[in-house]
Amino acid sequence: MTNRSSMIPVFYINLDARIDRRAHMERQFEQLGIAAERISAVTVAEVPAALVARVQRPGHFYRVGTGDLACGLSHQRLWQTLVDRQLDEALVLEDDAILSPEVMPFLAPGLLARVGADLIRLETRRQAVRLGRPRFAVDGVQLRELLSTHRGTAGYLLSRAAAEAALASPVVNDMAVDRFDMAVDRFLFGRFGPNLWRTTVLQADPSPIVQLDKADPASTGKAVPVNGPAHSDNAGTRLSRPRRQRRVVDILAFGAADIVPWCAQALRNRQAAFARKRPVAFSGDIRGEAGRSI
């Protein structure tokens, strides 16, 4: 077990009004022996009206709901904290995360540097994803390159370099697509964001983190309505597109600038690049603790 004195910084994002979720997280931190710092989340009311108008205008590639904009701004607030304090790395959590004990080895300093990555995803949303060959192992948990979109941002390791790059609003596809133009999970772990094809994003398999609404191993696909700490304040603000329209957007978004990084990723993972997608398990499932928050 990693000692508190030798852990990387741990931050969790929490709305001031969600006392229930704060209690959920702090109970887990106490039981696991984690010293975590709370970051006050941005509310929907704080999202600038000009930003809402910009990303919800007709014809925008990735129309983002107000709640998702607030979520993205909250993550940016945390990234800025990491940069301002000159921290080398940090674990980023949302306040509906369930943490299994297998998360502890990932809190050892220097892990990102040792595996040669700036971003490690520790969460599963139980959706089918494509993964590359095992690159490293951390106490029996394999780290594989993430080759397809994996939604959610409830738990990930981030380096200062990655935070600085994210806050610099990188150009994607030779267009001025920045961190405000898409939901934060697409930005970090999705196609046409600046990371998935252009950097090495590693996925923990099985994952030591899952969100409350996905605690049940049978909860694959679309999330079902939930109450209590699992209820999301953003649920009623999301904008949806028909599947066919999403496919058209993805096709249009794929540009010449994507070809080289996509091919490079495929070459690194020749056998897995076109393999069938599969869900990533939660490590609590394997130990028979699925559906139960510690």
Secondary structure in CASP SS format (residue, H / E / C, confidence):
PFRMAT SS
TARGET T0000
AUTHOR 0000-0000-0000
METHOD secondary structure of the structure
MODEL  1
M C 1.00
T C 1.00
N C 1.00
R H 1.00
S H 1.00
S H 1.00
M C 1.00
I C 1.00
P C 1.00
V E 1.00
F E 1.00
Y E 1.00
I E 1.00
N E 1.00
L C 1.00
D C 1.00
A C 1.00
R C 1.00
I H 1.00
D H 1.00
R H 1.00
R H 1.00
A H 1.00
H H 1.00
M H 1.00
E H 1.00
R H 1.00
Q H 1.00
F H 1.00
E H 1.00
Q H 1.00
L H 1.00
G C 1.00
I C 1.00
A C 1.00
A E 1.00
E E 1.00
R E 1.00
I E 1.00
S E 1.00
A C 1.00
V C 1.00
T C 1.00
V H 1.00
A H 1.00
E H 1.00
V C 1.00
P C 1.00
A H 1.00
A H 1.00
L H 1.00
V H 1.00
A H 1.00
R H 1.00
V H 1.00
Q C 1.00
R C 1.00
P C 1.00
G C 1.00
H C 1.00
F C 1.00
Y C 1.00
R C 1.00
V C 1.00
G C 1.00
T H 1.00
G H 1.00
D H 1.00
L H 1.00
A H 1.00
C H 1.00
G H 1.00
L H 1.00
S H 1.00
H H 1.00
Q H 1.00
R H 1.00
L H 1.00
W H 1.00
Q H 1.00
T H 1.00
L H 1.00
V H 1.00
D H 1.00
R C 1.00
Q C 1.00
L C 1.00
D C 1.00
E E 1.00
A E 1.00
L E 1.00
V E 1.00
L E 1.00
E E 1.00
D C 1.00
D C 1.00
A E 1.00
I E 1.00
L E 1.00
S C 1.00
P H 1.00
E H 1.00
V H 1.00
M H 1.00
P H 1.00
F H 1.00
L H 1.00
A C 1.00
P C 1.00
G C 1.00
L H 1.00
L H 1.00
A H 1.00
R H 1.00
V H 1.00
G C 1.00
A C 1.00
D C 1.00
L E 1.00
I E 1.00
R E 1.00
L C 1.00
E E 1.00
T E 1.00
R C 1.00
R C 1.00
Q C 1.00
A E 1.00
V E 1.00
R C 1.00
L E 1.00
G E 1.00
R E 1.00
P E 1.00
R E 1.00
F E 1.00
A E 1.00
V E 1.00
D C 1.00
G C 1.00
V E 1.00
Q E 1.00
L E 1.00
R E 1.00
E E 1.00
L E 1.00
L C 1.00
S C 1.00
T C 1.00
H C 1.00
R C 1.00
G C 1.00
T C 1.00
A C 1.00
G E 1.00
Y E 1.00
L E 1.00
L E 1.00
S E 1.00
R H 1.00
A H 1.00
A H 1.00
A H 1.00
E H 1.00
A H 1.00
A H 1.00
L H 1.00
A C 1.00
S C 1.00
P C 1.00
V C 1.00
V E 1.00
N C 1.00
D C 1.00
M E 1.00
A C 1.00
V C 1.00
D C 1.00
R C 1.00
F C 1.00
D C 1.00
M C 1.00
A C 1.00
V H 1.00
D H 1.00
R H 1.00
F H 1.00
L H 1.00
F H 1.00
G C 1.00
R C 1.00
F C 1.00
G C 1.00
P C 1.00
N C 1.00
L C 1.00
W C 1.00
R C 1.00
T C 1.00
T C 1.00
V E 1.00
L E 1.00
Q E 1.00
A E 1.00
D E 1.00
P C 1.00
S E 1.00
P C 1.00
I E 1.00
V E 1.00
Q E 1.00
L H 1.00
D H 1.00
K H 1.00
A C 1.00
D C 1.00
P C 1.00
A C 1.00
S C 1.00
T C 1.00
G C 1.00
K C 1.00
A C 1.00
V C 1.00
P C 1.00
V C 1.00
N C 1.00
G H 1.00
P H 1.00
A H 1.00
H C 1.00
S C 1.00
D C 1.00
N C 1.00
A H 1.00
G H 1.00
T H 1.00
R C 1.00
L C 1.00
S C 1.00
R C 1.00
P C 1.00
R H 1.00
R H 1.00
Q H 1.00
R H 1.00
R H 1.00
V H 1.00
V H 1.00
D H 1.00
I H 1.00
L H 1.00
A H 1.00
F C 1.00
G C 1.00
A H 1.00
A H 1.00
D H 1.00
I H 1.00
V H 1.00
P H 1.00
W H 1.00
C H 1.00
A H 1.00
Q H 1.00
A H 1.00
L H 1.00
R H 1.00
N C 1.00
R C 1.00
Q C 1.00
A C 1.00
A C 1.00
F C 1.00
A C 1.00
R C 1.00
K C 1.00
R E 1.00
P E 1.00
V C 1.00
A C 1.00
F E 1.00
S H 1.00
G H 1.00
D H 1.00
I H 1.00
R C 1.00
G C 1.00
E C 1.00
A C 1.00
G C 1.00
R C 1.00
S C 1.00
I C 1.00
END
